[in-house]
Amino acid sequence: MDYVSTRGSAPALDFAGATLAGLASDGGLYVPREWPRFSEAEIAGLAGLPYAELAQRIMQPFVGDCLTPERLLELTRKAYGRFAHKAVTPLVQLDEQQWLLELFHGPTLAFKDVALQLLGLLFEEFLGRGDGNLTIVGATSGDTGSAAIDAVAGRAKIDIFMLHPRGRVSDVQRRQMTTVLAPNVHNIAIEGSFDDAQAMVKRMFNDAAMTDRFAIGAVNSINWARLMAQVVYYFAAALQLGAPARKVAFAVPTGNFGDVFAGYVAAKMGLPIERLIVATNVNDILHRALSTGDYSQGTVTPTAAPSMDIQVSSNFERLLFDVGGRDGKALAAQMAGFEATKAMQLTNAQREGAAALFSSARADADEMSAAIRWAFTECGETIDPHTAIGLHAAHTAGIDPAVPVVTLATAHPAKFTEAVTAATGQHPALPARVGDLFDREERLVDLPGDYGAVADYVAARASPKA
Ligand SMILES: *Cc1c(COP(=O)(O)O)cnc(C)c1O
């Protein structure tokens, strides 16, 4: 399988190349040249497999001959062996129609672990084949940073520089990053929002002064390998609920449009998905884009679901590319317009293509709290604020009562204690596996929201390409 850029002019790469490159050199995102397709019989044949085996079977067509099936299976077993639940992503029933897919049983308590535990191993595997070094530069609204740092701390040939918006991540999120003292881990608190941090990271990928000296790699969901790993749990959940004979809908708390795009990929591969419900908080650029065609950047409002406090959804570009006829030149022009004016209109093809599978809903703070309370009092389940926004959308999407609706439970409630305690009156406890997080030493540096300062900091500490 090879990978092409959504903006049409970067060279095509194989899976290993796309994994190490992150962002394409023309500013676009890598996508597979075509979608592998599983027949109904092939999908039925996946039922009942252990998660690591299912993961190998779903991912092999994307990996191609960059990894043998045996090697890929070794890596998925190693990655998912670190999860605290044998099912890796267990399904929990809430009522006759509603289900939760618990994606937070990894080491850092959010769904980002599902992809990043594997991505850390893929980096190590592909770097081990040459003598280059990788400089990972990422921006985090909290969960990507901790999951990526856990996945690469102490690994050879990799340095990681993680930017988070100062004061806008939870204490648990920050400590999960800053208490990792391995010498290849560099935490940077920057002045500004997540979008500001993400814009600096994207700029570094296109800054020849940096890319000539360093191989800059990505752990954000602009990295295709992350989305690929997330496709697996859509299959896992749907198979348990009767796919391919029965359709399933998914409600997905969304920020950068990565997780829900993985659902789109599952549908493209043949999984019968009734609907993908994009759930946003008041930072609702995606809800507006999907319901009116107007993709225009608002200002970011901090909420109790900080991992969704995003107004530029990087992976939306992958959807626009695919439903818009895969015309890289046209999309490059459309995105240049967006970057210049912070607004764009979707084309008719893009609107109709998206509407065929996606619905959307927005939850404000009260609706989020009400969803946490409903799950707690009616179903005995404690859910986090992000999951609650997904559940609100699941309830309001008007899905046929005969179709099961699975809300992706993207974080453990103990990661976001304040909002959960306010809604339920109970303080959710951290699972024992995170240990003495609040007693450990923290290490981080504060930098201004200025690209030059960040680039200088990275350049002074990163290892050159080769
Ligand atoms: C990252 C994150 C999201 C948003 O996921 P995207 O792939 O960016 O859409 C939602 N919930 C939690 C808890 C997250 O960490």
The ligand as an SDF file (V2000), in Angstrom:
LIG
                    3D

 15 15  0  0  0  0  0  0  0  0999 V2000
   -8.1210   13.4290   21.9810 C   0  0  0  0  0  0  0  0  0  0  0  0
   -9.3910   13.2510   22.7060 C   0  0  0  0  0  0  0  0  0  0  0  0
  -10.6300   13.4440   22.0810 C   0  0  0  0  0  0  0  0  0  0  0  0
  -10.7370   13.9270   20.6510 C   0  0  0  0  0  0  0  0  0  0  0  0
  -10.2410   12.9900   19.7340 O   0  0  0  0  0  0  0  0  0  0  0  0
   -9.9030   13.4390   18.2370 P   0  0  0  0  0  0  0  0  0  0  0  0
   -9.2860   12.2470   17.6090 O   0  0  0  0  0  0  0  0  0  0  0  0
   -8.9620   14.5920   18.3450 O   0  0  0  0  0  0  0  0  0  0  0  0
  -11.1830   13.8370   17.6130 O   0  0  0  0  0  0  0  0  0  0  0  0
  -11.7730   13.1730   22.8080 C   0  0  0  0  0  0  0  0  0  0  0  0
  -11.7170   12.7690   24.0890 N   0  0  0  0  0  0  0  0  0  0  0  0
  -10.5450   12.5880   24.7260 C   0  0  0  0  0  0  0  0  0  0  0  0
  -10.5550   12.1620   26.1510 C   0  0  0  0  0  0  0  0  0  0  0  0
   -9.3450   12.8110   24.0600 C   0  0  0  0  0  0  0  0  0  0  0  0
   -8.1860   12.6140   24.6980 O   0  0  0  0  0  0  0  0  0  0  0  0
  1  2  1  0
  2  3  1  0
  2 14  2  0
  3  4  1  0
  3 10  2  0
  4  5  1  0
  5  6  1  0
  6  7  2  0
  6  8  1  0
  6  9  1  0
 10 11  1  0
 11 12  2  0
 12 13  1  0
 12 14  1  0
 14 15  1  0
M  END
$$$$
